[in-house]
Structures are given as structure tokens and as C-alpha cells.
């Protein structure tokens, strides 16, 4: 008598989901590496470490975003706020970035994606 065995389809689906998650994480890591390398080439004094946490920390107060806009589109006249309380600096810089981004998006039809972590 032969025994027929069949793998559980739910286990297969779970393994496929895990594989897709690992692939996505690897792709995000490659993208983070590319962004950090690019930012360090543009702003060597910042010396951003190559990790998601370090990139989020560098972007958190918005000053790097404003400096990036000033370098890419100097005609915008974006100013970087560096003095004051941390929350004020963050609001000023991110607000300035978003305001100019909206103008650029309308005039140049460009798209920039920002991923913001907690805090």
C-alpha cells in the first residue's frame, strides 16, 4: 500500500510570504545604501552612517532636506533653520521643504518620496 503525502498549502503560502518579505527587506537595504552613499557624496561633512536609523536621524530635523533642495534647485532660495528649539527647527525646515516641493512638483512635475519614521 502506498501512502500519499501532501504538503500543507498554508505552510507553503507562509514560506512564500516570508521569502517575499526577506526580498523586500533586501531591496530596501540596497536602496538605503544608495541614498546614504549619494548624500555622503553631496554632503561629506555630515558623514551619515549606512543604516536605516542613521538615515532617519539625519532627515529628522529637515535641515538635510533643505540643504538638498538648495543644492539641487538653488533658485528656490530655501533657507535652513538651525537655531531654536528642536521642534521649532523641525517644523520650520520640513515646512519650508514641503512648501518648495509643492511648487517644484507643480512647475516641473517631479516626484520625490519621503519616508518618515517615528519621532
N, CA, C and O atoms as a MOPAC input file, in Angstrom:
PM7 MOZYME 1SCF
protein

 N      0.83900 1    -1.15900 1     0.00000 1
 C      0.00000 1     0.00000 1     0.00000 1
 C      0.90200 1     1.24500 1     0.00000 1
 O      1.82700 1     1.34400 1     0.80600 1
 N      0.62800 1     2.18800 1    -0.90200 1
 C      1.39500 1     3.42200 1    -0.97500 1
 C      0.69500 1     4.51200 1    -0.19100 1
 O     -0.53200 1     4.62000 1    -0.17500 1
 N      1.51600 1     5.31200 1     0.45500 1
 C      0.97000 1     6.43600 1     1.21900 1
 C      1.13900 1     7.71800 1     0.40200 1
 O      2.20300 1     8.01100 1    -0.14200 1
 N      0.07700 1     8.43500 1     0.34600 1
 C      0.12700 1     9.71200 1    -0.36900 1
 C      0.31600 1    10.82200 1     0.65900 1
 O     -0.45400 1    10.93400 1     1.61200 1
 N      1.33600 1    11.63000 1     0.46000 1
 C      1.53400 1    12.75300 1     1.37000 1
 C      1.40800 1    14.04600 1     0.57700 1
 O      1.85500 1    14.15200 1    -0.56500 1
 N      0.80100 1    14.99600 1     1.20500 1
 C      0.62600 1    16.29300 1     0.56300 1
 C      1.08300 1    17.37300 1     1.53900 1
 O      0.75000 1    17.34400 1     2.72400 1
 N      1.85900 1    18.33100 1     1.01200 1
 C      2.29300 1    19.41200 1     1.88500 1
 C      1.12200 1    20.32800 1     2.17600 1
 O      0.22800 1    20.52000 1     1.35200 1
 N      1.15600 1    20.87000 1     3.34100 1
 C      0.12200 1    21.80700 1     3.76000 1
 C      0.23000 1    23.08700 1     2.93100 1
 O      1.27400 1    23.73700 1     2.96800 1
 N     -0.81800 1    23.47900 1     2.17800 1
 C     -0.73600 1    24.68300 1     1.33900 1
 C     -0.56800 1    25.95600 1     2.17100 1
 O     -0.02300 1    26.94200 1     1.67700 1
 N     -1.02100 1    25.95000 1     3.40900 1
 C     -0.87500 1    27.12500 1     4.25800 1
 C      0.59300 1    27.34900 1     4.63800 1
 O      1.05300 1    28.48600 1     4.74200 1
 N      1.31600 1    26.24900 1     4.84100 1
 C      2.73500 1    26.35300 1     5.15300 1
 C      3.48700 1    26.88700 1     3.93600 1
 O      4.38100 1    27.72200 1     4.07300 1
 N      3.12300 1    26.40300 1     2.74000 1
 C      3.75900 1    26.89000 1     1.52000 1
 C      3.51300 1    28.39100 1     1.34800 1
 O      4.42500 1    29.14300 1     1.00500 1
 N      2.27700 1    28.81100 1     1.58800 1
 C      1.94500 1    30.22300 1     1.44100 1
 C      2.73000 1    31.06200 1     2.44700 1
 O      3.22700 1    32.13800 1     2.11400 1
 N      2.83900 1    30.56700 1     3.67300 1
 C      3.57900 1    31.28300 1     4.69800 1
 C      5.05700 1    31.39600 1     4.30700 1
 O      5.66500 1    32.45100 1     4.48600 1
 N      5.62900 1    30.32200 1     3.77900 1
 C      7.03200 1    30.35400 1     3.36000 1
 C      7.23800 1    31.34300 1     2.21200 1
 O      8.25400 1    32.03600 1     2.16800 1
 N      6.28000 1    31.41300 1     1.28400 1
 C      6.37100 1    32.35200 1     0.17900 1
 C      6.28900 1    33.78800 1     0.69900 1
 O      7.01000 1    34.66600 1     0.22500 1
 N      5.41200 1    34.02100 1     1.66900 1
 C      5.27200 1    35.35200 1     2.24800 1
 C      6.56700 1    35.75800 1     2.95100 1
 O      7.00300 1    36.90200 1     2.82800 1
 N      7.17800 1    34.84100 1     3.67900 1
 C      8.44400 1    35.12700 1     4.34600 1
 C      9.54100 1    35.43000 1     3.32800 1
 O     10.35400 1    36.33100 1     3.53400 1
 N      9.56100 1    34.67700 1     2.23500 1
 C     10.56900 1    34.90100 1     1.19700 1
 C     10.37200 1    36.26800 1     0.55800 1
 O     11.34700 1    36.97400 1     0.30100 1
 N      9.10700 1    36.65700 1     0.29400 1
 C      8.84000 1    37.97500 1    -0.28100 1
 C      9.24900 1    39.07500 1     0.68500 1
 O      9.79500 1    40.09700 1     0.26900 1
 N      8.98900 1    38.87200 1     1.97400 1
 C      9.37200 1    39.85700 1     2.98600 1
 C     10.88400 1    40.02300 1     3.05100 1
 O     11.38100 1    41.14400 1     3.16300 1
 N     11.61500 1    38.92000 1     2.98300 1
 C     13.07400 1    38.97400 1     3.01000 1
 C     13.60600 1    39.67900 1     1.76400 1
 O     14.55600 1    40.45800 1     1.84100 1
 N     12.98400 1    39.39900 1     0.60900 1
 C     13.38900 1    40.05100 1    -0.63700 1
 C     13.14500 1    41.55400 1    -0.56400 1
 O     13.99600 1    42.35000 1    -0.96000 1
 N     11.97200 1    41.93600 1    -0.05200 1
 C     11.65100 1    43.35800 1     0.07900 1
 C     12.63100 1    44.05200 1     1.03400 1
 O     13.07400 1    45.16900 1     0.77000 1
 N     12.95800 1    43.39500 1     2.12400 1
 C     13.90600 1    43.96500 1     3.08800 1
 C     15.27900 1    44.14200 1     2.44400 1
 O     15.95800 1    45.13900 1     2.69000 1
 N     15.68600 1    43.18200 1     1.62400 1
 C     16.96300 1    43.27600 1     0.93000 1
 C     16.94400 1    44.44800 1    -0.06100 1
 O     17.92800 1    45.18000 1    -0.16800 1
 N     15.83800 1    44.62700 1    -0.78100 1
 C     15.71700 1    45.72900 1    -1.72600 1
 C     15.77100 1    47.07700 1    -0.99800 1
 O     16.42700 1    48.00800 1    -1.46400 1
 N     15.07900 1    47.18100 1     0.14600 1
 C     15.11200 1    48.41700 1     0.93000 1
 C     16.52000 1    48.70800 1     1.43200 1
 O     16.94300 1    49.86400 1     1.47500 1
 N     17.23400 1    47.67600 1     1.80700 1
 C     18.60100 1    47.84700 1     2.27900 1
 C     19.50100 1    48.37100 1     1.15300 1
 O     20.34200 1    49.24100 1     1.37800 1
 N     19.31900 1    47.83800 1    -0.04800 1
 C     20.09200 1    48.29200 1    -1.21000 1
 C     19.77000 1    49.75200 1    -1.51200 1
 O     20.66800 1    50.53800 1    -1.81100 1
 N     18.49200 1    50.11500 1    -1.43300 1
 C     18.08600 1    51.49300 1    -1.68800 1
 C     18.64400 1    52.43500 1    -0.62400 1
 O     19.10800 1    53.52900 1    -0.94500 1
 N     18.60000 1    52.02000 1     0.62800 1
 C     19.15900 1    52.83200 1     1.71300 1
 C     20.64700 1    53.04900 1     1.48800 1
 O     21.14300 1    54.16400 1     1.64800 1
 N     21.36500 1    51.99300 1     1.11800 1
 C     22.79700 1    52.10700 1     0.83800 1
 C     23.05200 1    53.14200 1    -0.25400 1
 O     23.95500 1    53.96900 1    -0.13100 1
 N     22.25600 1    53.09600 1    -1.31900 1
 C     22.43800 1    54.02000 1    -2.44500 1
 C     22.16500 1    55.46600 1    -2.02100 1
 O     22.90700 1    56.37600 1    -2.38800 1
 N     21.09900 1    55.66900 1    -1.24900 1
 C     20.74900 1    57.02400 1    -0.79600 1
 C     21.82000 1    57.57100 1     0.13900 1
 O     22.23300 1    58.72300 1     0.00000 1
 N     22.26800 1    56.76800 1     1.07800 1
 C     23.29500 1    57.21600 1     2.03200 1
 C     24.59700 1    57.53600 1     1.29000 1
 O     25.24100 1    58.54400 1     1.58100 1
 N     24.98300 1    56.69600 1     0.34800 1
 C     26.19200 1    56.95100 1    -0.43300 1
 C     26.07500 1    58.27100 1    -1.19200 1
 O     27.00800 1    59.07400 1    -1.20100 1
 N     24.92900 1    58.49000 1    -1.82600 1
 C     24.68900 1    59.71600 1    -2.58200 1
 C     24.73200 1    60.95300 1    -1.67700 1
 O     25.37100 1    61.95100 1    -2.00800 1
 N     24.04100 1    60.87500 1    -0.52800 1
 C     24.03100 1    62.00800 1     0.39500 1
 C     25.42600 1    62.30000 1     0.94000 1
 O     25.79900 1    63.46200 1     1.10300 1
 N     26.19200 1    61.25900 1     1.22100 1
 C     27.56200 1    61.46100 1     1.72000 1
 C     28.46600 1    62.05800 1     0.64600 1
 O     29.41600 1    62.77000 1     0.96800 1
 N     28.18300 1    61.77700 1    -0.62700 1
 C     28.95000 1    62.40300 1    -1.70600 1
 C     28.59800 1    63.89000 1    -1.81800 1
 O     29.47200 1    64.72700 1    -2.04600 1
 N     27.32100 1    64.20600 1    -1.65600 1
 C     26.88600 1    65.60100 1    -1.73400 1
 C     27.30000 1    66.40700 1    -0.50700 1
 O     27.68400 1    67.57100 1    -0.61800 1
 N     27.21700 1    65.77700 1     0.66200 1
 C     27.49000 1    66.45900 1     1.94000 1
 C     28.48400 1    65.64500 1     2.76800 1
 O     28.09400 1    65.02700 1     3.75800 1
 N     29.75300 1    65.63400 1     2.38100 1
 C     30.72600 1    64.79500 1     3.09400 1
 C     30.88600 1    65.14600 1     4.57200 1
 O     31.22900 1    64.27900 1     5.37500 1
 N     30.64500 1    66.39200 1     4.93700 1
 C     30.79900 1    66.78900 1     6.34100 1
 C     29.77000 1    66.11700 1     7.24600 1
 O     30.00100 1    65.97000 1     8.44600 1
 N     28.65400 1    65.71400 1     6.68700 1
 C     27.60900 1    65.06800 1     7.50500 1
 C     27.98800 1    63.64000 1     7.89100 1
 O     27.60800 1    63.17400 1     8.96500 1
 N     28.71300 1    62.95500 1     7.05200 1
 C     29.18000 1    61.59200 1     7.32700 1
 C     28.07500 1    60.69800 1     7.90500 1
 O     28.19000 1    60.20600 1     9.02800 1
 N     27.02200 1    60.49700 1     7.14200 1
 C     25.87000 1    59.68600 1     7.57200 1
 C     26.26900 1    58.20900 1     7.54300 1
 O     26.80200 1    57.71500 1     6.54900 1
 N     26.00100 1    57.52000 1     8.64900 1
 C     26.28400 1    56.08500 1     8.69400 1
 C     25.28200 1    55.34700 1     7.81900 1
 O     24.17300 1    55.82500 1     7.58100 1
 N     25.68600 1    54.18800 1     7.35000 1
 C     24.86900 1    53.42000 1     6.42300 1
 C     23.91000 1    52.48900 1     7.16300 1
 O     24.13900 1    51.28300 1     7.26200 1
 N     22.83300 1    53.07900 1     7.67900 1
 C     21.78700 1    52.28400 1     8.31900 1
 C     20.47400 1    53.05900 1     8.23200 1
 O     20.46700 1    54.28000 1     8.08000 1
 N     19.37800 1    52.33600 1     8.33100 1
 C     18.06700 1    52.99200 1     8.27900 1
 C     17.93200 1    54.01100 1     9.40400 1
 O     17.44800 1    55.12200 1     9.18700 1
 N     18.36200 1    53.63100 1    10.61000 1
 C     18.22700 1    54.51600 1    11.77300 1
 C     19.05500 1    55.78500 1    11.59600 1
 O     18.59300 1    56.87500 1    11.93400 1
 N     20.27000 1    55.65500 1    11.07300 1
 C     21.12400 1    56.82000 1    10.86900 1
 C     20.55300 1    57.74100 1     9.79800 1
 O     20.63200 1    58.96300 1     9.92300 1
 N     19.97500 1    57.16100 1     8.74300 1
 C     19.36200 1    57.96800 1     7.69300 1
 C     18.15400 1    58.72200 1     8.23500 1
 O     17.98900 1    59.91100 1     7.96100 1
 N     17.31100 1    58.04000 1     9.00100 1
 C     16.15500 1    58.71500 1     9.60100 1
 C     16.58600 1    59.82500 1    10.54800 1
 O     15.96600 1    60.88800 1    10.58500 1
 N     17.62900 1    59.58600 1    11.30500 1
 C     18.13900 1    60.60500 1    12.23100 1
 C     18.64000 1    61.82400 1    11.45300 1
 O     18.40500 1    62.96200 1    11.85900 1
 N     19.32700 1    61.58500 1    10.33700 1
 C     19.84500 1    62.68600 1     9.52400 1
 C     18.72600 1    63.50100 1     8.88900 1
 O     18.87500 1    64.70400 1     8.67400 1
 N     17.61400 1    62.85200 1     8.59300 1
 C     16.49500 1    63.53300 1     7.93500 1
 C     15.50800 1    64.15000 1     8.92000 1
 O     14.67400 1    64.96800 1     8.53200 1
 N     15.59700 1    63.76600 1    10.18100 1
 C     14.56800 1    64.08900 1    11.17200 1
 C     14.28000 1    65.58000 1    11.33200 1
 O     13.11300 1    65.96800 1    11.40100 1
 N     15.29900 1    66.41800 1    11.39200 1
 C     15.04400 1    67.84100 1    11.63600 1
 C     14.79000 1    68.64200 1    10.35700 1
 O     14.52200 1    69.84200 1    10.42200 1
 N     14.87200 1    67.99000 1     9.20600 1
 C     14.54200 1    68.65400 1     7.94800 1
 C     15.66300 1    69.49200 1     7.36400 1
 O     15.54700 1    69.95900 1     6.23100 1
 N     16.75200 1    69.69700 1     8.10600 1
 C     17.83100 1    70.54500 1     7.59100 1
 C     18.49800 1    69.91700 1     6.37300 1
 O     18.85300 1    70.62300 1     5.42900 1
 N     18.67000 1    68.60500 1     6.38600 1
 C     19.28500 1    67.93200 1     5.24500 1
 C     18.38900 1    68.05100 1     4.00800 1
 O     18.88600 1    68.21300 1     2.89300 1
 N     17.08000 1    67.97000 1     4.20500 1
 C     16.15200 1    68.13100 1     3.08200 1
 C     16.28500 1    69.52500 1     2.46900 1
 O     16.30300 1    69.67300 1     1.24700 1
 N     16.37700 1    70.54200 1     3.32100 1
 C     16.52800 1    71.91500 1     2.82400 1
 C     17.86800 1    72.10200 1     2.13800 1
 O     17.94300 1    72.75500 1     1.09700 1
 N     18.92700 1    71.54100 1     2.70400 1
 C     20.25100 1    71.64300 1     2.08400 1
 C     20.25800 1    70.94400 1     0.72200 1
 O     20.87300 1    71.42200 1    -0.23100 1
 N     19.57200 1    69.81900 1     0.65000 1
 C     19.46300 1    69.07900 1    -0.60300 1
 C     18.72600 1    69.90500 1    -1.65600 1
 O     19.15800 1    69.96900 1    -2.80600 1
 N     17.61700 1    70.53500 1    -1.26900 1
 C     16.88800 1    71.39800 1    -2.19900 1
 C     17.75300 1    72.56700 1    -2.64200 1
 O     17.75000 1    72.93100 1    -3.81700 1
 N     18.49000 1    73.15500 1    -1.71300 1
 C     19.35600 1    74.28900 1    -2.05800 1
 C     20.42000 1    73.87700 1    -3.07100 1
 O     20.80300 1    74.66800 1    -3.93300 1
 N     20.89400 1    72.64500 1    -2.96400 1
 C     21.92900 1    72.16400 1    -3.88800 1
 C     21.32300 1    71.78000 1    -5.24200 1
 O     21.90800 1    72.06900 1    -6.28600 1
 N     20.16600 1    71.13700 1    -5.22900 1
 C     19.53900 1    70.66900 1    -6.46500 1
 C     18.84600 1    71.80200 1    -7.21000 1
 O     18.94300 1    71.89500 1    -8.43400 1
 N     18.15600 1    72.65300 1    -6.48300 1
 C     17.39100 1    73.75000 1    -7.08400 1
 C     17.70500 1    75.05100 1    -6.34900 1
 O     16.87800 1    75.53000 1    -5.57300 1
 N     18.88500 1    75.63100 1    -6.57900 1
 C     19.28100 1    76.83700 1    -5.84000 1
 C     18.35200 1    78.02500 1    -6.08000 1
 O     18.29200 1    78.94500 1    -5.26300 1
 N     17.63900 1    78.00500 1    -7.18500 1
 C     16.71900 1    79.11000 1    -7.48200 1
 C     15.56100 1    79.19400 1    -6.49800 1
 O     14.86300 1    80.20700 1    -6.45100 1
 N     15.34900 1    78.14900 1    -5.71700 1
 C     14.24800 1    78.16100 1    -4.74500 1
 C     14.53500 1    79.08700 1    -3.57000 1
 O     13.60800 1    79.58200 1    -2.92800 1
 N     15.80000 1    79.31900 1    -3.28800 1
 C     16.16100 1    80.20700 1    -2.17800 1
 C     15.80700 1    79.64200 1    -0.81300 1
 O     15.59100 1    80.40600 1     0.12800 1
 N     15.74200 1    78.33500 1    -0.68400 1
 C     15.38400 1    77.71300 1     0.58800 1
 C     16.43700 1    78.05200 1     1.64500 1
 O     17.63800 1    78.04600 1     1.37400 1
 N     15.96600 1    78.34100 1     2.83400 1
 C     16.84500 1    78.63800 1     3.96700 1
 C     16.73200 1    77.51800 1     4.99100 1
 O     15.65300 1    76.96300 1     5.19800 1
 N     17.83600 1    77.19300 1     5.62100 1
 C     17.87000 1    76.16200 1     6.65200 1
 C     17.82800 1    76.83500 1     8.01300 1
 O     18.64900 1    77.70300 1     8.31000 1
 N     16.86600 1    76.43100 1     8.84200 1
 C     16.77600 1    76.94600 1    10.21100 1
 C     17.63500 1    76.06700 1    11.10400 1
 O     17.48400 1    74.84500 1    11.11600 1
 N     18.53700 1    76.69100 1    11.85200 1
 C     19.43300 1    75.92000 1    12.72400 1
 C     19.35200 1    76.33100 1    14.18600 1
 O     19.89000 1    75.64100 1    15.05100 1
 N     18.68800 1    77.44500 1    14.47400 1
 C     18.63500 1    77.87600 1    15.86900 1
 C     17.20000 1    77.82800 1    16.38000 1
 O     16.24700 1    78.01300 1    15.62400 1
 N     17.06800 1    77.57700 1    17.67100 1
 C     15.75700 1    77.47600 1    18.30600 1
 C     15.56600 1    76.10200 1    18.90800 1
 O     16.48300 1    75.28000 1    18.93000 1
 N     14.36000 1    75.86500 1    19.39600 1
 C     14.04600 1    74.56600 1    19.97200 1
 C     13.93000 1    73.52600 1    18.86200 1
 O     13.59700 1    73.85000 1    17.72200 1
 N     14.20800 1    72.28600 1    19.21000 1
 C     14.22700 1    71.20500 1    18.21400 1
 C     12.90900 1    71.10200 1    17.44700 1
 O     12.91600 1    70.95200 1    16.22500 1
 N     11.79100 1    71.18000 1    18.14500 1
 C     10.50200 1    71.07200 1    17.46700 1
 C     10.27800 1    72.23500 1    16.50200 1
 O      9.73000 1    72.04800 1    15.41500 1
 N     10.70400 1    73.43900 1    16.90200 1
 C     10.56400 1    74.61200 1    16.03300 1
 C     11.42400 1    74.44800 1    14.78500 1
 O     10.96800 1    74.71200 1    13.67200 1
 N     12.66100 1    74.01500 1    14.97300 1
 C     13.56600 1    73.80800 1    13.84400 1
 C     12.97700 1    72.79400 1    12.87900 1
 O     12.97000 1    73.00100 1    11.66500 1
 N     12.48300 1    71.69400 1    13.43600 1
 C     11.90500 1    70.63800 1    12.60700 1
 C     10.71200 1    71.17500 1    11.80600 1
 O     10.61600 1    70.93500 1    10.60300 1
 N      9.81800 1    71.89100 1    12.46300 1
 C      8.63900 1    72.42800 1    11.77200 1
 C      9.03100 1    73.42600 1    10.69000 1
 O      8.47800 1    73.39500 1     9.59100 1
 N      9.97700 1    74.31000 1    10.98900 1
 C     10.42200 1    75.30100 1    10.00800 1
 C     11.04900 1    74.64200 1     8.78600 1
 O     10.69000 1    74.96000 1     7.65100 1
 N     11.98000 1    73.73000 1     9.01500 1
 C     12.69600 1    73.10600 1     7.90700 1
 C     11.79700 1    72.19900 1     7.07100 1
 O     11.79300 1    72.28500 1     5.84300 1
 N     11.04900 1    71.34200 1     7.72600 1
 C     10.17200 1    70.43700 1     6.98100 1
 C      9.07800 1    71.23900 1     6.27800 1
 O      8.71700 1    70.92700 1     5.14300 1
 N      8.54700 1    72.26700 1     6.93800 1
 C      7.53800 1    73.12300 1     6.30800 1
 C      8.08300 1    73.82600 1     5.07700 1
 O      7.40600 1    73.89700 1     4.05000 1
 N      9.31000 1    74.34900 1     5.17200 1
 C      9.94100 1    75.01100 1     4.02100 1
 C     10.14900 1    74.02600 1     2.88700 1
 O      9.89300 1    74.33900 1     1.72400 1
 N     10.62300 1    72.81500 1     3.23600 1
 C     10.83700 1    71.78300 1     2.22300 1
 C      9.53400 1    71.44800 1     1.51300 1
 O      9.48700 1    71.41900 1     0.28300 1
 N      8.47100 1    71.19400 1     2.28200 1
 C      7.19300 1    70.80700 1     1.68600 1
 C      6.60800 1    71.92200 1     0.82400 1
 O      6.02900 1    71.65800 1    -0.22900 1
 N      6.75900 1    73.16500 1     1.27000 1
 C      6.25100 1    74.29700 1     0.50000 1
 C      6.96700 1    74.38500 1    -0.85600 1
 O      6.32000 1    74.52300 1    -1.89500 1
 N      8.27900 1    74.30600 1    -0.84000 1
 C      9.04500 1    74.38900 1    -2.08000 1
 C      8.82500 1    73.13800 1    -2.93100 1
 O      8.74900 1    73.22800 1    -4.15700 1
 N      8.72300 1    71.98300 1    -2.29200 1
 C      8.44300 1    70.74400 1    -3.02300 1
 C      7.13900 1    70.86500 1    -3.79400 1
 O      7.06900 1    70.46400 1    -4.95500 1
 N      6.10600 1    71.41200 1    -3.16500 1
 C      4.81700 1    71.57900 1    -3.84400 1
 C      4.96400 1    72.49400 1    -5.05100 1
 O      4.38300 1    72.22400 1    -6.10200 1
 N      5.73300 1    73.57800 1    -4.91700 1
 C      5.96600 1    74.47500 1    -6.05000 1
 C      6.72400 1    73.76800 1    -7.16300 1
 O      6.37200 1    73.89400 1    -8.33600 1
 N      7.76800 1    73.02400 1    -6.79800 1
 C      8.55100 1    72.30500 1    -7.80400 1
 C      7.72200 1    71.23700 1    -8.49900 1
 O      7.82000 1    71.04700 1    -9.71100 1
 N      6.91200 1    70.54900 1    -7.72400 1
 C      6.09800 1    69.48400 1    -8.30500 1
 C      5.13400 1    70.06200 1    -9.33300 1
 O      4.91000 1    69.45200 1   -10.37900 1
 N      4.56800 1    71.21600 1    -9.05500 1
 C      3.64500 1    71.83600 1    -9.99900 1
 C      4.38000 1    72.37200 1   -11.22000 1
 O      3.90100 1    72.23400 1   -12.34600 1
 N      5.54600 1    72.98500 1   -11.00200 1
 C      6.23500 1    73.60100 1   -12.12900 1
 C      7.06600 1    72.61800 1   -12.95300 1
 O      7.20500 1    72.79900 1   -14.16200 1
 N      7.61200 1    71.59700 1   -12.32800 1
 C      8.47400 1    70.66000 1   -13.03800 1
 C      7.88800 1    69.25700 1   -13.13600 1
 O      8.47100 1    68.38700 1   -13.78400 1
 N      6.75900 1    69.03200 1   -12.51000 1
 C      6.12900 1    67.71800 1   -12.48000 1
 C      7.11100 1    66.63500 1   -12.03200 1
 O      7.18800 1    65.56600 1   -12.63600 1
 N      7.85600 1    66.92600 1   -10.97000 1
 C      8.78000 1    65.94000 1   -10.43800 1
 C      8.15400 1    65.28200 1    -9.21500 1
 O      7.25000 1    65.83600 1    -8.58900 1
 N      8.64500 1    64.10100 1    -8.88900 1
 C      8.13900 1    63.39300 1    -7.72400 1
 C      9.30300 1    63.03500 1    -6.82300 1
 O     10.31000 1    62.48700 1    -7.27200 1
 N      9.15300 1    63.35100 1    -5.55200 1
 C     10.14000 1    63.00000 1    -4.53400 1
 C      9.38500 1    62.27400 1    -3.43400 1
 O      8.35300 1    62.75500 1    -2.96800 1
 N      9.88100 1    61.13900 1    -3.02300 1
 C      9.23600 1    60.36100 1    -1.98700 1
 C     10.03100 1    60.46900 1    -0.69700 1
 O     11.24900 1    60.29500 1    -0.68700 1
 N      9.32600 1    60.75900 1     0.39100 1
 C      9.97300 1    60.84600 1     1.69900 1
 C      9.34700 1    59.77900 1     2.58000 1
 O      8.12400 1    59.67200 1     2.66700 1
 N     10.17500 1    59.00600 1     3.22000 1
 C      9.69300 1    58.04900 1     4.19800 1
 C     10.10700 1    58.56500 1     5.55100 1
 O     11.29200 1    58.76700 1     5.81500 1
 N      9.12900 1    58.78000 1     6.41100 1
 C      9.40100 1    59.34100 1     7.72500 1
 C      9.10300 1    58.28300 1     8.77000 1
 O      8.03000 1    57.68000 1     8.77100 1
 N     10.05600 1    58.06300 1     9.65700 1
 C      9.85500 1    57.12600 1    10.74700 1
 C      9.20600 1    57.81300 1    11.92400 1
 O      8.83300 1    58.98400 1    11.84500 1
 N      9.07200 1    57.09100 1    13.00500 1
 C      8.50700 1    57.67900 1    14.20400 1
 C      9.46800 1    58.68500 1    14.76900 1
 O     10.68400 1    58.56400 1    14.62300 1
 N      8.89500 1    59.70200 1    15.43000 1
 C      9.63800 1    60.79000 1    16.07000 1
 C     10.12400 1    61.69400 1    15.05100 1
 O     10.77900 1    62.68700 1    15.36900 1

